[in-house]
Amino acid sequence: MTGDWSNRYDPAQQVFDDVDLNPPVAIAGAHLLDTDLLAPSQAGSKHLAECGWCQQRQRASGHYDDGLDDDAFLQAAYQRAVDGGTAALAPLTTLSPELLELTAPTDARDDVAVGQLWRLRWQDVTELAVVVKVDRWWVTVAPVTTDVNAADEFSLIMPASASLLGTDFAVCFSLESTVPLFVFDRQITPASRPTLDVHQAAAQLPPPEVIKDVWRAWRRGIAGPAGLPYGLPVDDADLDRRELRKAVATGFTHLASAAACVPGDPVGDVVPLLQQIKSLGLPPAEMKARSGLDVTVFVRIKKGGRVTRDEAAQLTSLLGTDTRAILNANPPFDDALVTEISRPAHRPALRTLAGTHSSEDDQRWRMADKIAPQAARTVSTASTAGAGAIDWAAKVAVYLQQQLTELGDPSADQW
């Protein structure tokens, strides 16, 4: 096999006529992904040395090098911007209008619901997913990829008309992930309505109940609803597709880990803050002297209250640990409060408050710290709120309006 492929490549000329789009059987491990061709791992280098097909793909990837150093390009772009010639860069962009639209910042005013296609974003990771279940501030999603080769028999293959992506895409239920609500950034496609029109049904995402049925089928290991376009099963020897599916799932692992940043709701066992304070065996006056905190802080802890980030920083020397560990030892926030502050509609305001000296996450949990104590002095009278329920949405709106008003931000009027 190696000899046959090598015969099509002429090392002396450093060129070849074309690259066969149909990969041969792998010689040593799975064929390299396109992203690994220019910087293969040790195992990838071994495969590359024995696989003529991957050698040809690697050579082809270098044929379109513009020969311009990245730093030089960025400097040229910056200079054009300074000179007011940014329009000259427009012809160089290759994003389709549909994909370019998805990169634009926008205010999300929609709640997350089953059947919707969303853009998820946290730190430097951005992914696409369809919502299959919402449980308070936890959301189960099916990853979406435009590489339909990742689709298996439990994945739906959707046409370009089903979203703004402008291309076919796969909804991979078998790669399901549960992520926190606050990573939802922008709704791409709303949930579809049921329709008796066969052509319209084929051109859109299935309605929410059908989405749930496909997800349940994957959970139970049974065939999904009939009449839908599914992918092909992944064989044990299909290493390329398995590697592709692993790459799709990796980004969602990072998004799921975002939940660990919620103060008072860490992963694993944590000694409660009250227990840590009691274990010191010190009188309140001495704890005040050592930490610099007022006695009222320790009284609040004794009554089951929380400490703020600044107070946690002052407790680090007293408890012999770091600020994050102390915040994680706080009593957890009310689930309804975490759900409310996690809604995507609040992300633009939190980013505005963060500016360049903070982060969206910091502002979110600072808001929760400010609002949480209000539960002890609030009595709900709204008939729709339920007995003892707290209108966290109203409190979040008041907080954001006050904070944005102090900054002189015009969006304060929206709250």
N, C-alpha and C positions, 0 to 999 in steps of 0.2 A: 504493500500500500504506500509506504514511504517513497519507494523508488518511482512509482507511477506519478505521484504528486510532484516529486522533485523534478521529474523530466519536463514538466510544464513551466518550470522556473529557471531562468538563465542567470546565474550569479554574476557572470561577466558583464551583462548589460544592466543588471540591477533593476530590471523591469519585467513585467509579464503582461500577457494580453488581457486577461480578465480573471475574475475570481468566481468560482462555482458557488452559487447561492445555496446549494444543497450540501451540507456538511457530510463527510464520510464518517464511518464508525471511528470513535475516538481511539487513539493508540495508547496513550498513557493518561488516564483520567479524562474528565470532561473537557470539551473544547473551551478555549478562553472566551470570556465575554468581551464585547467591544471595549468596555472601559478598562480592561486589564491588559490589552494588547501592548500599550506603550510602556507600562510599568508592571510586568508580570511578577508574581511572587516566586519563591524558590521552586515550589511545585509546578507553577505555571511555566517557568523557564525550562524545566525538564520536558514538559509536554510540548512546548514550542520547538525545542531542538529536534523532536521526532515527528512533528506533524507539519507536512508541507502545506496543508490547507490554512492553518493558523499563521504560518510564515507568510503566505501570500496576503492574507488579511492584514498582517502587521505592515508589510511593505506598502499595501494600498493606502493604509491610514496615513502614511507619511507623504504620499503624492500630493496632498492638498495643503501641505504646510505653507503658510504665507511667508515663512522666513523672518518674521518680525518678532523680536523679543517682547514678552508680555509687558515688561516694565516700559519699554519704548512705546508700545501701543497705548498704555495708560497715560503716559506723559503727553503723547500726541493728542489724545482725547481731551485731556485736561487743558492743554493749550488752546484747542479749538473752542472749548467752552469759555475760556477766559476771553478769547477774541470775538465771542459772540457768534461763532460759526457752528453751533451744535447741529444745525440742519444738515450739515455735510456728513454727519454720522448716520443719518436716517437710512440712506441706501445700504448701509452695511448690516442692518438688522435683518435677521432671517425669521423672526417669530411671525407666525400667522396672526392676522388681526384678532382671531378668537383667543389664541394663547396670550397675546399681548394684553388683551383685556383682563385676563385672569391675574396678571401681575400687578395691576393697578390697585392702590389702596382704596378701600371702600368701607363705609360704616355698615356693619351687619345689624339689621333690625329684626331679624327673624329668630324665633326659638327653634331649637333642634328637635326634629321629629322623624319618626320612622319613614323610610322611603326617600329621604332627601340625599342629594349628593353634595358633599361639603369639601372645602379646602381646610385641612388641619395644619396648624403651625405652632411650633414651640421651639424657642431658641433658634438654632440654625437648621431645623428639620421641617420640611413641608411635604405633606402627602395629601392624597385624595381618598375619600371613602364614602360609602353609602351607609346610612344609619339603619341598624336593624333592631335596636332596643335601647330605651332610655330609662334608667333607674336612678332617680335623684341626680347627683352630679357624676354618675358613672354612665358611660355610653358605649354600647357594643357596636362595632362597625365592621363592615366587610371592605378590605382594602381594594382600591381601584388602580388599575394600571393600563396604560395605552399599549403595552406589549401583550397582545392577546394570546401569545404562546404560553403565558403563565396560567391560563384558564384550564381547570380540570373539569371533571364531570359534575362538580358542585359549584361551578362558576358560570355566571351569565356573561355572554358576549353581546354587548350592546352596539348598535350602529351609531354613526357620527351624529345622527339627528337626535339622539337621546340626551345630548348635553351640549355645552358650549365649547367642548374640547376640540371639535372639528375633526375628530377621528374616531374610529372604533375603539372600544375599551372593554376591559374585563372586570367584572365584580367578583372578587374571590372570597366566597363565603367560607371556604375551608381554611383561609388564613385569618379568620376573625380575630379581633383584638378588642380589649376593653380599655378605653382611654378616658381621662377626665374631661368634663364639659368645657373647661377653660382653654383647651387647645383648639376648639372650633373657631375658625377665623372668618370664613366667608361661605355663604351658601352659593353653590354653583348651579344646581338644578333643583327646583322644588319637587315635592312628591307628586307623582302622576295620579290622575283621577281614573277610576275604572271606565272602560269604554267597550262598546260592542263592535266598534269599527275595527276590523282585523288589521287593516293597514296602519291606522293610528296607533293601535296597541303595539305593533311590531316596531314602530318608530320611536317609542318612548320607553323610559324605565317602567317596569311593572308597578302597579299600585302597592301601597304599604302592606296590605294583607297578603299579597302574593310574595312580596319580599320576605315577610315573616315565614311563609310556607317553605320557601326555598331554604331559608336558614334552618328551620326545624328539620327539614329533610337531611341537611348536612349533619346536624347534631345526632340524628337517629341512624344515620348511615343507610337511608333508603333513597329511592329515586325521587327526584324533585317533581314539581307540577309539570304536566305534559304541555307541549306546545311552546316551550321556551327554548332559546338558543344556548346550549351548554357547550363547554369545551370537551376535550378528549381526556380519558383517564391517563394518569402519569404512571408509566411502567417503572419498575425498579431499576431498569437499565437506562432510563431516560435521564442521564445525569445533567445534561444541559438545562432541561426544563426545571429539574429539581433545584439547581443552582439559581436559576432565574427567580423561582418562587421564594427561595430563601432571601434573595436580595430585596424582593418586594416586602417581605415580612420584617426585615431588619429595621426599617424606618419607624414602623409602628411599635417596635420594642422600646425605642427611645421615647416615643410619645406616651406610651403607657407608664413609663418611669417618671413622667412629670408629676404624677400623683404624690410622689415622695416629698415634694416641696410644700405640701399642705401642712402648716404648723399644727401639732397636736394630733396628726393622723399619719404617723410614720409607718414604714414597713418593719415588721418584727416587734419583739417585746421591748417595752420601754418602762423604766421605773417612773411612776407618776411624780410630778413636781412636789405635791404635798408630802408624799412619802420621803422624798429626798430632803426636804426641809426638816421634817420631824426627826430624821435619822441623825441630824447634826447635834440634837440635844442642847441647843443653845437658847438662851432667853431672847426675846424680841429686841431688847436694847442692844445686846452684843451683836446680833445679826445686822442691826441698823448701823452700828459703828463700823463693822467690817465691810459692808457692801455699799454704804452711803445711801441706801434706800430708806424711805420713810417707813415707820412701823405699820402704816395703813396698807402697805403692799403685802406684808406678811399676814395681816389679818384677812386680806382679800384671798390670798392663797389658801388660808385655813378654811375659808368658807366655800372653797371649790372654784374660785375665780382664776383668771388667766393673768399672765404677765406680758407686757409688750416687748418688742424687740429691744428697745433701749434699756428696759428693766432687766431683761435677760442678760444683756451685756454686762450689767453691773453685778449680776449674780454669779458670773463665771468664776471669779476668784474665790467666792465663798463655797461654791459647790465643786470646784476643781474640774470643770468641764467647759465646753464651748457654747456659744450662743445658740447654734442650731440644735444641739442636744437638749438645751433647756426649753426652747420653743416646742420641740417635739414632745417634751414631757408635760406640756400644758394639757389641761382637759380639752377634748376635741370641741371644735365649733359645732353648733347646731347644724345638722345636715341641710335644713332648709336655707340657712344663711349661706353655707358653702355653695349650694345650688344657685342661689340668686346672684352672688358675686362672680360666679363662674360663667354667666351667660355671655355669649359672644357680643351682644349689643354694648357691653361695657368696655370692651377692649380698646376702642379708639380713645375713650376718655382716660383710661388708665395709662395708655401710652403717652398721652398729652401730659398727664401729671408726672410721669416718670422723667420726661425730658431727656437730658444727657447725663444726669447725675444719679439716676436710679434705674429700676427695671419695672416692667409691667407686673411681674410676680410680686416684687416688694410692695408696690402700690396696692395690689389686690389684698394682700394679707394685712397691710397697715389699715386699709379700710375695714376689714373684718374685725380687727382689734378695736377700732373706734366704735363700731356699731354694736358688737356683741354685748357689751354691758347694758345696752338699752333694753335688753330683754327683761331684766329684773324690774324695770320701772314702767313697763308698757302693759296696758290692758286693752285687748282687742274688743271692739264693739261691732265690727262688721259681721253681718249675718253669714256672709260667704266665707269668712276666714275660718270659722269653726271655733269650738270652745278652746280658749287658751292659745290660739294661733297668733303668730306675730307677723305683721305685714312688713317683711324684710324688704320687699321691692320698693315700698315708699321710703324706707330709711336709707336704702342705697341711693335712690334718686335725690333725696335731700342732701346727702353727703357729697355726691359728685357735683351737684349744682353749687354748693358752697365752695368746694375746692376749686372748681373751674372759674367761679366768679372772682375768687382771690387772685387767680392768675390773669384775670382780664380776658379769658378765652370766650369768644362769641358763642361757642357751642353750649355754654352754660344754660342758655335759654331753652335748649332741647330737653332739659331734665326738669 
